Amino acid sequence: MLASLETVLGTWLFPLVAVVFAVVATLVGYRLSLAVIRHFTRATDTARLFLDAAAGPIGVSLCLIAVNAVLQGVGDQLPLLSGMRHAASLLLILAVTWAAVRCASAIGDVIVTLNPVEAGEWRRARKVETQTRFLVRGLNVLVVIIGAGLALMTFEPMRQFGASLLASAGIGGIVLGFAARPVLGNLLAGMQIALTEPFRIDDVLNVEGEWCWVEEVTATYVVLRVWDLRRIVMPLQWFIENPFQNWTRHNTDLMGGVVLWLDYAMPLEPLREEFSRLLAASAEWDGKTASVQVIEAGERGMQVRFLMSAADSTQLWNLRCAIRESLVVFVNGHYPEYLPRMRAELVTPGE
């Protein structure tokens, strides 16, 4: 046993030294080349972004290429050579897949970097970012599937297993289709959303009564940030099958109103003057919309709506709350007798 082990180590001594030398030489050359490239390029250059994202897996891939070259050059009479070659080839496929995934992920960063958010161009930048995130995740899934398939094909039993699967592709395809229907449905929904753009990252949505922002978009679900910092995770398929409100579809400008119930005798002109004064003093008002209208008249009083506008949903919410509070204080301080009241007529029994 010991003699056979010494024989194996003796025959593998020179190939192992050659492998170590090749790996060290490749690694040193790669590090020097990487340092030179980084010295003469800027961190924001397109090629530099790809290189920085995949520097690690590229180095591993180059080292494994050197290992494979050495193992292919040694004699076939070495023991365990076929197993070593197979392991090196398998590791090379995995390393190349890793590098491809990192490069695919860097595509999104490169496109977003090349399309920054500028004044007046925020819609285009958000559109590009949303579509890029969808497509990059789909590309990553495709790269992983191809890499896993190539890795499995290096095993001889897997090739025979693939042939048997092709023979029963009819039934297997139906079963796989039913099993993967939710996942495939979300992936297809993601592609549809990327092309039709019903919403983008940072859009303000109203989903099932919740006021929220689109915070993150993945290949199968969307993360929504609610105003109270809760997170709602919704599958992409839901946005294809259900209606929802997009408050920033074309722009962020919004209108909102404050409604007060007042007595019929309440004069409206002082309310209009006070409302105009409050808006003029408010930093949230965008100066576009300001109106006072009686929108309802009931048996107890009239309903007055104060309509206003703001640059986005957050400012509109703060503006509405501030105006509502100030108007209540104004009416209560100057016209308390015109606040809503219950009218009744007392009747003496027997009259």
C-alpha positions, 0 to 999 in steps of 0.5 A: 500500500505504502509502496503504491502510494509512493509510486503514485506520488513519484509519477505525479511529482513533476506534473504537480510542480508544473501545475503549481508553477503555471498557476503562480505564473498566471496569477502573477501575470494577471495581477500585474496586468490588472494593476496596469489596467486600473492605473491607466483607466478611470473607475467609471469607464465601462470596461473598468466596471466590467473588469472590477465586477468580474476580476475575481472569477476571471483570475480563477478561470485563467488559473484553471485554464493553465491547470487544464493546459498542463494536464492535457500536456502530460502523458496519459499513463499517469494514474488518476489522470482522467479524474484530475482532468475531469475535475479541472474541466468541471471547475473551469466551467463553474468558474467561467459561469461565475465570471459570466454571472458577474459580468451580466450583473455588471451590465445593469450597473454600467447602464445605470451609470451611463444614464444618471438621474438628471434634471428633467430626465428622471423618468427616462433614467428610472425607465432604463433602470427598471428595464435593465434590472429585469433583463439582467436578472433574466440573463443571470438565470439563463447563464446559470442554467447553461453553466449547470447544463454544461457541468452536468454534461461532463458526467457520462451518466448524465448524458444517458439520463438526458437521452432518457429524458428526451424520450419521455419529453411529452409527459415530463414537459407537461408535469414540469409545466404544471410544477413550474407554472408559478415561477414561469408565470412570474418570469414572463410577467417580469418581461411584460412589465419591463416592456410595458412599464406599468411602474418603475423603481421609485414610483408611488403606488396605491396597492390594495389601499396601501400608499407605497413606493417601488423599492426593489424589483427582482425576477419574480417579485416586487418589494414595496416600501410603505409610508410607515417603513413596512415592506410588502412583497408582491409577486409580479404576476399580481400586477398583471392580473390586478388593477393598482394606482400609479401616482407617478406614471408620467410625473410626480405632480399630484392634487389633493383635497381637504374637506370640512363640514360647515353650517349653511350660514358660514360665509365662504369668502373668508375661507377662500382668503384664509386658504389662499394665505395659508397656501402662499405661506406654505413651502409644500404648495407648488403654486398650480392648483388652489380652489374652494368649492361646495361639493355637498349639501346635506340635511345638517350642513354643507361640505366644502372642499379645499383643493391644492397641489404639490410636487410629489405625494409626500409634500402633498400629504404634509400640505393637506395635514397642515391646511386641514389643521389651520382651517379648523383652527381658523373656523373655531377661532373666528366662526365657532357658531358655524361649526356643524351642529345638530338642529332639533325642535322641542315640542311640548306634549299636548300642544 
